[in-house]
């Protein structure tokens, strides 16, 4: 993941940050507000590491997966829905419920709402 992802979804990363660095405090993270340099300095301070060592540790952390609570964040969902608008016909609302379209139910018993069983 990129720092821009972290910065854009800063509060959603609090749990992942405190899991990785238990010394981190959410009130302090509020103050940092996604500023990468301030975050590096803060983590170095609370862990007692050198800045270079902290940068390496954060770089490794960024190489991991985006935490699921960030991916599932409503802001992220809304953004994905808005991007899907290019596949919706003119006059339709991309946020409308698609239940009225039914399901061709190619795979019986797969849990579809329209499953006749």
Secondary structure, 3 states (H helix, E strand, C coil): CCHHHHHHCHHHHHHHHHHHCCCCCHHHHHHHCCCHHHHHHHHHHHHCCCHHHHHHHHHHHHCCCCCHHHHCCHHHHHHHHHHHHHHCCCCCCCCCCCHHHCCCCCCCCCCCCCCCC
